[in-house]
Amino acid sequence: MTCMDTRALTPARHLIYALHLLRIPVFCSFLKIAKEMMMKFIPVAALIAVGLSFSCAKDTGSPAQPGEPGIEAIIRASSVNNAVLLGEVHANMEFHGFLDELLRDPQFLDSIDDIAVEFGNSFHQTLVDRYVRGEDVTIEELAPVWRDTTQWLVWDSPVYQSFFETVRAVNAERPDHRKVRVLLLDPPIDWSAVSSPEDYAPYADRDGYAAQYLKQESLERGRKSLTIMGGMHVLSLQPNNGFAKPDNPAEKSLAWYIKEAAPDRTLTIWPLVGPGYLESLGLPPAPKGTFYRSDSPELSAQSFSNARLNQRLMIQKDIDGEKVWTDVPNDSWPAISDMVDALLFISETKTNVSPGKQIYLDQKYQSELRRRAKILEAYYGFEFESELDAALAE
């Protein structure tokens, strides 16, 4: 089964967006707001830095406020847990502004060994290791890391290149034995060897592979990590089996796997980016970057639906051999504390960063994407290529 979150989408785009929520590739660049026009003229790193200070924001109200500064909370969590899983809002400026500030905090860097990300193909792990250590690797040589994943177009947003550049920059100031490693969690697909849906199939279980790789490269070595992966992957329970305890790998999220491996040493965080979240949760206005424990009195008994703004979600079921979309009732969601360990309020604004069409005017890259689109359509049963056409028409 797959899920569909229908926030801010026209009916024609519901289906494509749904595929990314539970492990199916999508192109998210259509989720733009007007500010994205600026991206064509201002470097993404500058936009991430503008007005996005999180660690210095202080509550000025006199009554005691729930929550605590997010960067400080994540540093403490990283010091006592082997794995912290932070849900990402894809291609989002505010989320990556928070992440950029976190990465530049020396105390945070001292608290971890690895940063694990879904927006990189582990086939290129050696290349990324060289790049973040400061070796002679150009951006053009590095680009296949995020371009050649199992996913469809989403990582072309410049916020992902900026992430790797930031890690390289902060590592340059650290001794060799304390340089942070970036682990690439996407399955090691070699697209040059993939020409059919059967060739693609071994790489479709992204949560299972990510968990195995994170355990192998970090947990089993006694290292500490921060993992950045789409929000649905950090939920302990999934809607595709009615939020029950999973019985098979298809129902297990990254969070479930890692909590099985390190039940007392894992912390999961769901991001809140955009207007209305605090009100939906009955929380007072708060500074950007405020961290809330899900077992707090304010949140523990609330439905997780409130952390999703009670937005419509649909799941796809196979009924008599046909794929049928059905709604997940808002009152069926478990308590917040059953889904994640914490919430992180990042911003009341939500600005998604489009890659722009220039990247797709490269005929070699465009031709390869169209080839992949046909394979993905044959595997998943949905059409992909029109999203590339839409990007080129911008």
N, C-alpha and C positions, 0 to 999 in steps of 0.2 A: 504494500500500500504506500501511497505517497500522500503528502499533505498540501493544502492550499491555504495560505494566509492572504486574505483579500484586501488588505489595507491599501488605500490610495490607488487602486488599480481599476482600469476600465475592464468591462467583461471580456473584451477580446484578449486582454493580457493576463487574465487570471491563471490560465493554464501554464503558460511559460514560467511565471513567477513561482508557481507551486513546486515545480520540479527542483528548485534549488533548496527549498526548506528541508527536505529530507533526502539529501544526497544525490539529486539528479541535476545535471548541469543546466545553468541558465545564464542569460545575459541580463544583468541588473541595471544597465545604463539608462533604461527608460525611466527609472525611479529618480528623476531629477526635479529640482525646484529651481526657481529663477536664478538663484545665486550661481548656479553652475556656469552661466555665461561667462563669469569671471575667469573660469579655469583656462580659457583660451588665451588669456592675457597675463595672468599672474602665476608664477611657479607654485606648484602644490605645496611645497614646504613652507612657503610664506603664508599661504592661506591657513595651513594647519596651525601656524604659530599665532595668527591674529586673534586676539580676544579669547583664547582658550587656555587660560591659566587655571589650573585645578588645585595645585598644592597650596597656593597662597590664599584661596578663598576662605573666608571666615564667616561664621554665623554672627550677625550683629544683634539678633533678638535677645531679649533678656530671659524668656522662659527656656528651660532645658529643651533641646531639640533632639529628636531621634537621629540616628546615623552618625557617621564620623567621616573625616577626610579620606577619600578613596585611595590616594597614593600611599598614605601612611598605613591604612588598613591592609593593602595588598603587600606592602613590605613586611608587616608583622605576619601575615598569613604565609608568605613565602619562607619566612624564617622557621616556622614550625611545621610546615607541610612539605612533602616531597613533590606534590603536584597541585598547582593552582590552574584551574580551567576557566578562562574568561571568554564568554560568548562575544563574537564580533558582529557588528552591524556592517554589512559588506559595502565597500566603496564609500564609506561615510566619513566626512571631514571631521566632525566633532569627535567621533570615536577615535580616529587616528590622531587627532590632536591630543587626546588624553593619553593614548599609547606612546606618542612621541615624548611627552613630558615624563611619563613613567620611565621610559628607556634612558632618559638623560639624568635620572636621579642616581647618584653614586651609591646611596644606601640600598636602593632596589637592586642594582647590579651586583652589589656585594652579597645579596641574599639568595641569588640564583646561580645556576650553572648553564642552563639551557633555556632558549625560547623556541617553542615548537609551534609551527604554523601550518594551516591547511593550504595556504596559497603558494605552495612550492612542490614541485615534482621531485620525489626522493631519488629518482634516477640521476639527478644532478647534485646529490649531497656533497660530493667531493668538491665540485665547483663552488658551491656556497661556502663550504668550510674555508677554501682558499680566499674567497672574496672578503668574508667578515674578519679574517685574520689580517687583512691589509695587503695581501699579495696582488700581483699585477694581473687583474682581471677587469676588462672593460664592461660597461653597462651592456653593450651590444652582445658580448659573450655571455653575460649573466641572464639576459632576457628570457631564454628558453626555460629558466627555472619556473617562472609564473605563466609563460605563454603555453607551455607544453604539458599542462596538467590534464587530468580526466575531465575537467570542467569546461564550461562553454563561455568564453569571452569575459567573464566577471573580473578576473584578476588583471585585466588590461588597464583598469583604473590606475592612475599614477600614484595613488596612496601606497600601493604595494612596492613599487620600486623605491619610493621614499623610505619605507620601513627598512629595507636592506641597506640603504645608504646610511640611515641613522645608526644601525648596529655597527656598521664598519667604522663610522666616525667615533662612536663612544669607545669601541674597542681599541682605537688608536691611542687612547689615553690610559689604557690599562696594561699591566704587565702580562706577559705571554701566558702565565699560568692562571690568570684570572680573566682572560678574554671570554666573552659569552659566546656559546655555540648556538647556531640556529639549526633546528631540526626540521626537515621537510616531511610533512605527514601525508601528502597525497601519494597514492600508490605509484610505483616506479614504471609507469607506462612509457614505452618507446613507440611513439606514433609512426615511426618509419617502418615498424614491423606490424602495424595494425591496419588491416584492410577490410575487416568484416566485423559484424556484431559479435561473432564468436571469438575473435581476437580481443575484442574490448572487454568481454565478460569477466575475465579474471581480475580486472581492476575496478570493478563496480562497488565492492564492499569497502567503502572509504573509512567508516568507523572502525571496522575490524582491523584493517591494516594500520590505521593511525594508532590504535591502542597497542597493537603488537610492537610497532616501531618505537613508540614512546617508552614502553616498558623495557625493550631491548637496549635502547641507547641512553636512557636516563634512569628510570626507576630501579632497574636491576643493578645499576652501577652505583646506587646510593647518591645520585645527583638530585638536585632540585630544579624544577622547571616551571615556567609559565607557558601555558598553551593558549593560543589564539585560534578559535574555530567558531564557525557560525553558531548562533544561539541555540538552535535545535539540538546540536551535538552535545551541549553541556547539560541538557536536562536528563535527570535520572530515569524518568519514565516517559514513554512515547505514546502519542495518540493512535499510532498504527495498530496497536493491540489493546486499545481501550484502557491504556495506562496501567495495565497489569504487569506483574513481574515477567520479564521476557523469558520465553522458552527456547528461542532459537536465535542465531546470530543476526538474522534480518531484523529482529526487534530490539537489538541492543545498541545503545548509543555509546559514544566515546566515554561519557561520564560513567555509564554503568560498568564498562570494562575496567576503567581505572579505579573506580571505587571497589570493585571486586579484588583488584590486585593490592590496593593500599587503602583499606576502608577508613583508617584513622589518620591518614596522611594526605587526604585529598580535599580540596575546597573548590566548589563550583560557583560561578558568578554569572547572573543574567543581566545584560545591559538594558538600560532605559534611555532611549535617545528620541527626543521629539516632545511635542506638547501633550499635556494631559495625563502623563503617567502618575505624577505625585498626587494629583487630584483623584484619579481612579483608585489609588491605594489608600486614600484618606490621610495622606501625609502633608505637612505644611510645606510652603516654599523652602527650597534648600539650595545651597551653593552647588555649582557644577562640580561633579566628581564626588558626590556624597555616597557613602557605602552603608548598606543596611544589612544586618544579619537577618536571615529569613526566620530564625527562631525567636525574634524579638516580639514583645507583646503586641506591637503595632501590626505585625505581618503574619505571624505563625499560623493563625487560623483562616486567613484569607484564601480565597480561591486563586490559583495561578492565573486564571482568566483575567483578573484585575491587573496583573503585570503585563498583559497583552492588550490592554484597553478594551477587553471584551470583544475583540474583533472576530469576525467570522473565520472559521477554519474548516476546511473540507478535507476528507481523506478519500483516497481512491481504493476501492475494493474490487476484487474479482468475484463477480456473481454470475454463475452459470456460464463461465468462460468469457464474460464481458466485463470491461472496466467501467465501474460506475462511481460517480462522485457523490459522497454523502456528507452532510454537515456533522461536525462535532459540537454537540450542545455546550453552551458556555457553562452550564451548571454541572457538566461532567468532569471538569478539570479538577485534579487533586489540589490539596493545599500547597501554598508556595513552599513551605518547609519540606514537603515530600519531593519537590522537583529540583530545587537548587539550595545551596547553602547561604547565598547572599544575592542582593540586588545592587547594581551600581548605576546611580543616576548620573548621566554624563552631561546632558544639556536639554533645554526646552526647544532648541532649534535642531533641525535635521537637514543637512546639506550633503547631497550625494554627488560624488565627483566622477564625471564621465571621462572616458579616455579621449573622446572626440573622434572624428572620422579619419584624421590624418594617418593614424596607425594602420588603418585598414586599406589605405590607398597603396600600400606596399603590395604589389601584385603577387609576389611569392607567398607572403603570409596570407593574403586573402584567398588564394587558390587552395592553400593547405587547409584553411578553416572551412571552406566549402566542401572539401573532401571529408573532413571530420564530421561535418554536419550530417552528411548522408549516413555515415556509420552510426552516429548517435540516434538518428531518427529510426534506423532499422532496429536498434537495440531497445530503445525506450518507447517507440511507437508514437512519438510526437515530432512535429516539424520544428527545426531550429534555424534554418538558413534565413528566414525572413527577418530575424533580429539583426543579422549582419547587414542585410539590405537597408533596414531602418537606420542603422548607425551610419551607413554611407550616405543616406539621404539627408542627414542633419545639416 
